[in-house]
């Protein structure tokens, strides 16, 4: 079951995902845009990494044809996250590679209790997946996605756990 939690910025998303992974022992995932959005994930990812929590970060990248020209939103995310200590930080170079890299990333995050980053260019995001949908794919459970709402009792419980 996927639970989508919307945040106002990427730093909060990564810190919330790290806290979720720490408190539950389960895999946490955070998503961000490219450029500064990706760099804002750094604190939460490094926090989860230091506490050996399973976490996957998925970020956007410019279209493949425009990468490396030092233009708006152009940041070498893989190098940035690898320099911070993430053992796996990869750019997805084709739609064919997305599913295998995501599968491997989730497996590494869970088995090694570490953080994994995948950067996905927008043209790859827009490409139809060459992998057919199967019953266990997230696309088949869209109706089961629960949007989170703020509950004061939940926040109090989390605060008590953090003390």
C-alpha positions in Angstrom: 0.0 0.0 0.0 1.4 3.4 -1.0 0.8 6.4 1.2 1.6 9.7 -0.5 2.5 12.6 1.8 2.8 16.0 0.2 5.4 18.4 1.6 6.1 22.0 0.8 9.8 21.5 0.1 12.2 18.7 -0.6 14.2 19.1 2.6 11.1 18.3 4.6 10.3 15.4 2.4 13.7 13.7 2.9 13.7 14.4 6.7 10.1 13.0 7.0 11.1 9.9 5.0 14.2 9.4 7.2 12.1 9.7 10.3 9.5 7.2 8.9 12.3 4.7 8.1 13.8 5.1 11.6 10.5 4.8 13.4 9.1 1.9 11.4 12.2 0.0 10.1 10.5 0.0 6.7 11.6 1.4 3.3 10.9 5.1 2.9 10.9 6.9 -0.5 11.1 10.6 -1.3 10.7 12.3 -4.6 12.1 15.7 -5.8 12.5 17.8 -8.9 15.9 18.4 -10.5 18.6 21.0 -9.6 18.0 22.7 -6.2 15.1 20.3 -5.5 17.5 17.4 -5.6 20.2 19.2 -3.5 17.6 19.9 -0.8 17.2 16.2 -0.2 20.8 15.9 1.0 20.3 16.4 4.8 17.5 13.8 5.1 19.4 11.3 3.0 22.6 11.7 5.0 20.6 11.4 8.2 19.0 8.2 7.1 22.4 6.9 5.8 24.1 7.5 9.2 21.3 5.7 11.0 21.4 2.8 8.5 17.8 3.3 7.3 16.4 1.9 4.1 15.5 4.9 1.9 15.2 5.5 -1.9 15.3 9.0 -3.4 14.0 9.6 -6.9 14.7 12.9 -8.6 14.1 14.4 -11.9 16.8 15.4 -14.4 16.8 17.6 -17.5 16.1 15.9 -20.8 19.1 13.6 -21.7 20.0 15.8 -24.7 20.5 18.9 -22.5 22.5 17.3 -19.6 25.9 18.8 -19.1 25.5 22.2 -20.6 25.5 24.1 -17.3 22.1 25.6 -17.8 19.1 26.0 -15.5 18.5 23.1 -13.2 21.6 21.3 -14.4 23.4 19.7 -11.5 25.4 16.5 -11.5 23.2 14.8 -8.9 24.9 11.4 -8.9 28.3 13.0 -8.1 26.8 15.2 -5.4 25.1 12.3 -3.6 28.1 10.0 -4.1 30.3 12.7 -2.6 28.0 12.7 0.4 28.5 9.0 0.9 25.6 7.4 -0.7 26.8 4.0 -2.0 24.4 4.0 -4.9 23.5 7.2 -6.9 22.7 6.6 -10.5 21.2 8.4 -13.5 18.7 6.4 -15.5 19.7 6.6 -19.2 16.7 4.9 -20.9 13.2 3.7 -20.2 14.5 0.1 -20.5 16.9 0.7 -17.6 14.4 2.3 -15.2 12.6 -0.8 -13.9 15.8 -2.9 -13.4 17.6 0.0 -11.7 14.7 0.8 -9.5 14.3 -2.9 -8.5 18.1 -3.1 -7.8 17.9 0.1 -5.8 15.1 -1.0 -3.6 16.8 -4.4 -3.1 20.0 -2.6 -2.0 18.2 -0.2 0.3 16.4 -3.0 2.0 19.2 -5.6 2.2 22.1 -3.2 3.0 19.9 -0.8 5.1 21.2 2.1 3.1 20.1 5.0 0.9 19.8 4.9 -2.8 19.3 7.7 -5.3 18.0 7.5 -8.9 17.9 10.5 -11.2 15.3 10.1 -14.0 15.4 12.5 -17.0 12.1 14.1 -17.9 12.2 12.5 -21.4 12.6 9.1 -19.8 9.7 9.8 -17.4 7.5 10.6 -20.4 8.4 7.5 -22.3 6.1 4.5 -22.2 7.5 1.7 -20.1 8.7 -1.3 -22.1 7.9 -3.5 -19.1 4.3 -4.6 -19.1 2.2 -3.8 -16.0 1.8 -6.7 -13.6 -0.6 -7.0 -10.6 2.1 -6.0 -8.2 3.0 -2.8 -9.9 2.1 0.5 -8.3 0.1 1.5 -11.3 -2.5 -1.2 -10.5 -3.0 0.1 -7.0 -3.8 3.8 -7.7 -7.2 3.5 -6.1 -5.5 2.3 -2.9 -3.2 5.3 -2.6 -4.1 7.2 0.6 -3.5 10.9 0.9 -2.3 11.7 4.3 -4.0 14.3 6.5 -2.6 15.9 9.6 -3.8 14.4 12.8 -2.8 16.0 16.1 -2.8 12.7 18.0 -0.4 11.2 15.4 1.9 14.2 15.7 1.9 13.9 19.5 2.7 10.1 19.3 5.6 10.8 17.0 6.9 13.6 19.3 6.7 11.2 22.3 8.6 8.5 20.3 11.3 11.0 19.5 11.9 12.0 23.1 
